[in-house]
Amino acid sequence: MHIACGLYFSGEYEEAIEAAKRLIRSYPDFPMIYRWPAAALGQLGRSPEAKEALVKAISLAPAAFDMYVRKRVPWFRPEDHAHLLEGLRKAGWAG
């Protein structure tokens, strides 16, 4: 997950999506990985795919999504958290 996160924060959205997909194949029920492809797809303007990943992330664990997205976790710099929120909003998140 950290690879997808780092790639996303570096603006390497396609690579972040691929890294997330590899993890999703191994752990399809791990909800927090879906936020990275949702945000990356949102940044790329791939709205239908972004929305699908966003819905999956939220539906698997709504409280965890809220905890790790709405509230900035201490290990994310404020500008990185803002970057994540920007991508998720482009994916259709109303938060």
Long-range contacts (C-beta under 8 A, 24 or more apart in sequence): 1-30, 1-32, 1-33, 1-36, 4-33, 4-36, 4-37, 5-36, 8-36, 8-39, 8-40, 8-83, 8-84, 8-87, 9-80, 9-83, 9-84, 13-40, 13-41, 13-43, 13-44, 14-40, 14-44, 16-40, 17-41, 29-60, 30-60, 31-56, 31-57, 31-60, 31-61, 31-64, 31-65, 32-57, 32-61, 32-64, 32-65, 32-68, 34-60, 35-65, 35-68, 35-69, 35-84, 35-88, 38-87, 38-88, 38-91, 38-93, 39-84, 39-86, 39-87, 39-88, 39-90, 39-91, 40-87, 41-91, 42-86, 42-87, 42-88, 42-89, 42-90, 42-91, 42-92, 43-86, 43-87, 43-90, 45-90, 47-90, 47-91, 47-92, 50-90, 50-91, 50-92, 51-91, 51-92, 53-91, 54-88, 54-91, 54-92, 54-93, 69-93, 69-95, 70-95
